[in-house]
Amino acid sequence: MPTVTKSVLVPHTAERMFELVDHVESYPDFLPWCAGAKVIERNAQVTRARLDIDYHGLKTHFTTRNRKEPPRRMEIELEEGPFDRLDGRWTFTPLGDEGSRVELSLEYTLASRAAAIASASVAPGSSSSSITSCRPGNAIATLTFIA
């Protein structure tokens, strides 16, 4: 089973980075392979969301339940999608007053060869993946994970 672990230091607070990752509905604005995002449920403990993927004409979607421990941790659990298994976690560690370490760890097994091909370029294990957000009233943050 493939495992991906990535870490990056950013000049933003752990709280701000937690909010960025939890703001799933903005993913289509900055992830070129994300054709759509729908929040199914969001409360203080859980965010459930569906991401629609469109990568070079290969289309699929997946839904996760993300259990939250704001602002330090988010556990990712697959509900539905092209994976036999997808589990992971985001961790947000404060570094002083203005910085933080953001870590993503994923374990997954794809359900089919076609899904494996499609995910090769959009999964955090690819040569480079970025998460960027620019929301009104908030700072711009970019996470670039380089394998």
NUDREN-47163 format. One line per 8 residues: number of its first residue (from 1); their letters; for each residue x, y negated, z of N, C-alpha, C. Coordinates in steps of 0.1 Angstrom, whole numbers. Each point is the difference from the previous one (the first is absolute). Example, Ala and Ser with C-alpha at 12.3 -4.5 7.8 and 13.67 -1.06 7.14 Angstrom:
% NUDREN-47163
1> AS> 132/57/78/-9/-12/0/9/-12/0; -4/-11/-7/9/-11/0/-8/-11/8
END
This chain:
% NUDREN-47163
1> MPTVTKSV> 8/12/0/-8/-12/0/9/-12/0; -2/-9/-10/8/-13/0/-2/-8/12; 10/-7/5/0/-9/11/7/-13/-5; -7/-11/3/6/-13/-4/1/-8/13; 11/-6/2/2/-9/12/7/-12/-5; -6/-12/2/6/-12/-5/0/-10/12; 9/-9/0/1/-11/10/5/-12/-6; -5/-12/5/5/-13/-5/-1/-10/12
9> LVPHTAER> 9/-9/0/0/-11/10/-6/-12/-7; -9/-7/6/-7/-12/-6/0/-12/10; 0/-12/-6/0/-12/9/-14/-4/4; -9/10/4/-13/-3/4/-3/9/12; -9/-4/8/-3/7/13/-7/14/-3; 1/9/9/-6/13/-1/-15/-2/-2; -6/-10/7/-14/-2/-1/-4/-4/-14; 8/-9/-6/-3/-5/-13/1/12/-10
17> MFELVDHV> 10/8/1/2/11/-9/-11/11/2; -4/2/12/-11/9/2/-13/-4/-7; -3/-13/1/-11/-6/-7/1/2/-15; 12/-3/-5/3/2/-15/-4/14/-5; 5/10/8/-2/14/-4/-15/4/1; -6/-6/10/-14/3/3/-10/-6/-10; 5/-10/-7/-8/-8/-10/-1/7/-13; -5/12/0/0/9/-12/-7/-6/-12
25> ESYPDFLP> -10/-8/2/-7/-6/-11/8/-9/-9; 12/-5/5/8/-8/-8/11/8/-8; 1/13/2/10/8/-7/-1/-2/-15; -12/0/-7/0/-2/-14/6/-13/-5; 1/-10/9/7/-13/-4/15/1/-2; 6/10/6/15/1/-1/6/14/-3; -8/10/0/5/13/-4/-6/3/-14; 9/0/-10/-5/2/-14/-7/13/-2
33> WCAGAKVI> 3/10/7/-7/13/-2/-13/1/7; -4/-10/9/-12/1/8/-11/-8/-8; -9/8/-6/-11/-6/-8/-11/-5/9; -1/4/12/-11/-4/9/2/5/14; -7/-7/9/1/4/14/-14/-3/7; -5/9/7/-13/-2/7/2/4/14; -3/-9/9/0/3/15/-14/6/3; 1/12/5/-12/8/3/-5/-3/14
41> ERNAQVTR> 10/-2/9/-2/-2/14/12/-7/6; -3/-10/8/11/-7/7/-5/-5/14; 8/4/10/-3/-5/13/14/0/7; 0/-3/13/13/-1/7/8/12/0; -6/12/-1/7/13/1/3/6/-13; -8/-2/-10/1/7/-13/-3/-9/-12; 8/3/-11/-3/-5/-13/-1/12/-9; -12/1/-7/-2/11/-10/-1/-8/-13
49> ARLDIDYH> 8/5/-10/0/-7/-13/3/9/-11; -6/-4/-12/3/8/-12/9/-9/-9; 10/6/-6/8/-7/-10/-2/7/-13; -2/-8/-11/-1/5/-13/13/-2/-7; 5/11/-6/13/-1/-7/-2/1/-15; 8/-9/-7/0/1/-15/14/-2/-4; 7/11/-3/14/-1/-4/2/6/-14; 2/-9/-9/2/4/-14/-11/8/-5
57> GLKTHFTT> -13/-3/3/-11/7/-5/-4/12/9; 8/4/9/-3/11/9/-8/-7/12; -12/4/2/-9/-6/10/-4/10/10; 1/-4/13/-5/8/11/-3/-9/12; -3/5/11/-2/-8/12/2/9/12; 2/-7/11/1/8/13/-6/-9/11; -4/7/11/-6/-7/11/8/4/13; 4/-9/8/7/3/12/-8/-6/12
65> RNRKEPPR> 2/6/12/-4/-5/13/13/-4/7; 1/-13/3/12/-5/7/-4/-4/14; 5/8/9/-2/-3/15/10/-10/4; -5/-11/6/8/-11/3/3/-1/15; 12/-4/3/5/-4/13/6/-14/-1; -8/-10/-2/5/-14/-4/9/-5/12; 10/-7/-4/6/-2/-13/12/9/-3; 1/11/7/13/8/-1/-1/13/-9
73> RMEIELEE> -12/5/-3/0/13/-6/-13/2/-8; 1/7/-11/-12/4/-8/3/15/-5; -9/9/4/1/14/-4/-9/2/-13; 6/6/-10/-7/2/-13/-5/14/-1; -12/2/-3/-6/14/-2/-8/0/-13; 2/10/-8/-7/1/-13/-14/5/3; -10/-6/-6/-14/5/0/-4/6/-13; 5/-5/-11/-4/5/-13/10/-6/-10
81> GPFDRLDG> 4/9/-10/8/-5/-11/8/12/-6; 10/-4/-9/8/10/-7/11/7/8; -1/0/13/10/6/8/-6/12/7; 8/10/2/-4/11/10/1/-5/14; 11/-9/1/2/-5/14/7/-14/-2; -3/-9/9/6/-13/0/-2/-5/15; 12/-1/7/0/-5/13/12/-10/1; -2/-10/9/11/-9/1/-2/-10/11
89> RWTFTPLG> 9/-9/1/-1/-11/10/8/-12/-5; -6/-12/4/7/-12/-1/4/-4/14; 12/-5/2/4/-5/14/6/-14/-3; -3/-9/10/3/-14/-1/8/-3/14; 13/-3/-1/8/-2/12/4/-14/0; -3/-8/11/4/-14/1/15/-1/1; 6/-10/-7/14/-3/1/2/-15/3; -1/-3/13/0/-14/4/-13/-6/-2
97> DEGSRVEL> -1/-13/-2/-13/-7/-1/-5/-1/-14; 8/1/-10/-5/-2/-13/3/11/-10; 6/11/4/3/11/-9/-5/13/4; 0/10/-8/-4/13/3/6/11/-9; 0/12/4/3/12/-8/-13/6/-3; -2/3/-13/-12/7/-5/5/13/-6; -7/11/5/4/13/-4/-12/7/-5; 1/8/-11/-10/8/-6/5/14/-1
105> SLEYTLAS> -7/10/6/3/14/-1/-12/8/-6; 2/7/-10/-11/8/-6/5/14/-3; -9/10/2/1/13/-4/-12/3/-9; 3/6/-12/-11/3/-9/2/12/-8; -11/6/-5/1/11/-10/-11/-4/-10; 4/0/-12/-10/-4/-11/-7/13/-4; -13/-3/-4/-9/12/-4/3/5/-14; 6/-8/-9/2/5/-13/12/-7/-6
113> RAAAIASA> 5/6/-11/12/-5/-7/-3/-14/-6; -12/-2/-5/-3/-13/-6/0/-11/11; -5/3/12/1/-9/11/14/-3/4; 9/10/-1/14/-1/4/7/-10/-10; -3/1/-13/5/-8/-10/-5/-15/2; -12/-1/2/-6/-14/2/6/-6/13; 2/7/10/4/-6/13/15/-3/0; 8/6/-9/14/-1/0/5/-15/0
121> SVAPGSSS> -8/-8/-7/4/-14/-2/-7/-10/10; -11/5/7/-7/-9/9/2/4/14; 6/12/3/2/4/14/11/-8/6; 1/-2/13/11/-7/6/13/7/-2; 0/13/-4/13/7/-2/6/-3/-14; -7/-8/-8/6/-4/-13/12/-9/2; 7/-3/-11/12/-8/2/-2/-13/7; -11/-6/-2/-3/-13/7/-15/-2/1
129> SSITSCRP> -5/-3/12/-14/-4/2/0/-12/8; -10/-9/-4/-1/-13/8/-14/-2/5; -1/-6/11/-13/-5/5/2/-15/3; -9/-7/-7/1/-15/1/-14/-5/3; -1/-11/8/-13/-6/2/2/-15/0; -9/-6/-6/-1/-15/1/-15/-3/3; -4/-3/12/-13/-3/3/-1/-15/5; -10/-7/-4/-1/-14/5/2/-1/15
137> GNAIATLT> 8/-9/4/2/-3/14/11/9/6; 5/10/-7/10/9/6/13/-1/-9; 10/4/7/13/1/-7/0/11/-11; 9/-2/-9/2/11/-10/10/10/6; -3/13/-1/9/10/5/2/10/-11; 12/5/-2/3/10/-10/8/11/7; -5/12/-1/8/12/4/4/7/-12; 13/2/-2/5/8/-11/7/12/5
145> FIA> -5/11/-3/6/13/4/8/5/-12; 13/2/2/9/5/-10/5/13/4; -2/11/-9/4/13/4/15/1/-1
END
